[in-house]
Structure formats: structure tokens, C-alpha cells
Amino acid sequence: MYELAKIEKYRVNKESTELIISIPKDISYIITDKHIKKCEMRFDDGRHISSEQRKKAYATIKDIAAWSGYLPEEQKEWLKYLHIAKTGCEYFSLSSCTVDTAREFINTILEYAVENGVPLTDLASSRTDDIGRYLYFCLKNKKCAVCGKYGEIHHWDAIGMGSDRKKVDDSKHRKICLCRTHHTIAHQRGNTAFEKMYKVYGITYEEGSENDVQSAGTTAG
């Protein structure tokens, strides 16, 4: 298993370094039930895939494997080759790839999960390493940015009372794709509260176009 840990304190001895680390969940049952005495540690130096990216990737791989029936390790390799076919990148390892490769791989597997209706054990918005691209993909595929169900357009920037939406050019208006339930919540709570609740927001998107998704994350209000 992979868990994200924080180094709280350290002490250097003559032949070793002692660490006090904290993990934000109870994993005592693993240590006691399985009598674990050793663990592997990877230190995030900022140049290679981060421990947080690795955790996001493996959590999503596990969810896709549970949905497809493959073993997680088999599913991981299948998704790697899907990503290679999609991007043209070389074969990579999730233990040593670059931050950029990890980000693009997470994009690929999240988009696969959303497109195919794979149930996730956590909100996809908290799994993504590129929120702007994720929001764009949800709009393009008409999937709710919160839960992944089939969705409809919610205009983050109101068009205005009395305007004919079929005639108004809304290409500069921010939008988000939401299912009927979350669309109703957005109207009831308001955009500011909704963004705080679900960590998603509207972006500029013109239906039928291939906008630059790299800039989508800069349109939050």
C-alpha cells in the first residue's frame, strides 16, 4: 500500500537517521495484524513524481481495476500502454518518472474513468493534478464535474434575465458541467459556496471547439 506521510522530526546518530513521521489516517491494524516491521520510503525531492501524485495514480488505478475485474498490477500496465498510445511518450515507471509525465498519466486515467463511468472512491476533482483540464474534459463529454454522472451545462456567469440563450454568444461566459442534482445545489447555494464545497468552478468553453485546456485553470472566479 502507498500512504502520504509527513516528516515531523529527525535525529542523526553515528550510523543512522531516526525519523518521526505522521500519516493522516489510522493504519495500526496493518502493523499489528500483519506484524510489519519494515517499510519502504521514497523521498520527494521535487524533480521526480511526487508521493502525492503517486498516491492519486494508484488510487485511481485501484478503482478502475475494481470496475474492470483486472488485478491492479495488470490494470496499471494496461493504462500505461493506453497513455503511451495516446501521447506517444516512452515507457515509464511510477516510481521514477518526471512530475510532468505523472501529471499527464493522471489526466489520462481520470479521463478514462470519467468517460467510462468508473465509480471512484473519492471525488475526481481531488484526484486530478490538472483541475483546468479535468473541468474542460467534463464539459466536452457532458459528465458532472462533481460525481461523473451525465450532466448539463451550468452557466457560472449568468447570461441575464430575459436573454435568449440560443442567440446570446456565451463563448466568453464561464461554464461547468453538472448533473441535475449538483446543478440544483449550485443554484441553491450559489457559486462561491459551491466552489468551497466541491473544489470545482466554471471555465470558459465553447461547445464543439478544441480550446487550449492548459489555460482553463486560470478562469476561476
Secondary structure, 3 states (H helix, E strand, C coil): CCCCCEEEEEEECCCCEEEEEECCCCCHHHHHHCCCCCCCCCCCCCCECCHHHHHHHHHHHHHHHHHHCCCHHHHHHHHHHHHHHHHCCCCCCCCCCEHHHHHHHHHHHHHHHHHCCCCCCCCHHHHCCCHHHHHHHHHHHCECCCCCCECEEEECCCCCCCCCCCCCCCCCCEEEEECHHHHHHHHHHCHHHHHHHHCCCCEECCCCCCCCHHHHHHCCC
